Amino acid sequence: MIDGKKVLFSGMQATGNLTLGNYLGALKNWLTLSDEYECFYSVVDMHSITIRQNPAELRKRARNLLTLYIAAGLDPKKNCIYYQSHVSGHAELSWILSCFTYMGELNRMTQFKDKAAKHADNINAGLFTYPVLMAADILLYQADVVPVGVDQMQHLELTRNVAERFNNIYGDVFTVPEAYVGKVGAKIMSLQDPSRKMSKSDENPNASIYLMDDPDTIMRKFKRAVTDSEGCIRYSDAQPGIKNLLDIYCACTGKTPQEAEKEFDGKGYGELKPAVGEAVISVLKPLQEEVARLSGDKAYIDSIIKENAEKANYYASKTLRKVQKKVGFPEKIR
Ligand code: TYM
């Protein structure tokens, strides 16, 4: 609790081009929750270097991502929007938690297996212990709730297990967090293969809508989206391509799948696809304009970065000091 409010933590990696999946699965829910909770939204740049990055590019992407959080409507005076690497407590707590996490647990993480297969030439220890750093992110702020897409649920479960294990030994140190998964948009699928999630690391650019895609590109990608030969528009697992398009449509318009089914009853895919494209454009266009406007205001963004790093450090140090004491580190002499 901070000032009588429950705490929310979430983050995104500044790696690759953010997709519509990141927006609908995570960022959009952050907005709806931000009044109710005391929120920490991190640009998790430390996670990004588990895959080799171009330094200048990473710096640029990290700043763009931080700007995007604000452009999406998160008020940086109320919400703590900051870079993970500006708060050393993340790394410090991560080390301690790694001594309370089993190799077997980390070995089971599907994201590790996927990334290790994809980057076989660089299976570094950071890639393996990535979920421990993620647990540290969350537990450092005593978060009650963590809004994420479905793909992060396994990491959340691990975080809860580590927190409970630690609490069982040392007493009530950590708040055990709950995942928050939105009703629509929690798993946006690839437009080219609806059995796979839409991912920023997909090699086929037609598979993903990037948040910075222009309207023509968005429309073209939707028109090429893989569907099926059923010819009818139903929200059903038997039609994964159509279901994904309806999910996107509903997440962008606020309609329910039943309302959308009714709206497209008797219509063909040739009508559905551009309608979904229009719905997405109407969400992304204002977002892109706001990113462009804010990016021009360097002094403002810099001031946000400075203020929020201080705020995040303040809360992080509180937890860290408590944890250090519990595990038996000697007190600092001041
Ligand atoms: P990342 O950067 O891969 O994704 C950011 C958020 O977007 C969600 N997401 C999706 N949701 C729906 N459909 C999709 N196709 C889709 N693709 C991505 C993710 O679930 C996520 O919520 N490890 C995390 C970042 C992280 C984090 C944390 C998150 C680090 N520490 C602490 C929460 C709490 C990641 O790589 O997300």
Boltz pocket constraint, residues with backbone or C-beta under 6 A from the ligand:
constraints:
  - pocket:
      binder: B
      contacts: [[A, 9], [A, 10], [A, 11], [A, 12], [A, 13], [A, 14], [A, 21], [A, 22], [A, 23], [A, 24], [A, 25], [A, 26], [A, 44], [A, 47], [A, 133], [A, 134], [A, 137], [A, 138], [A, 146], [A, 147], [A, 148], [A, 149], [A, 150], [A, 151], [A, 152], [A, 185], [A, 186], [A, 187], [A, 188], [A, 189], [A, 197], [A, 198], [A, 199]]
      max_distance: 6.0
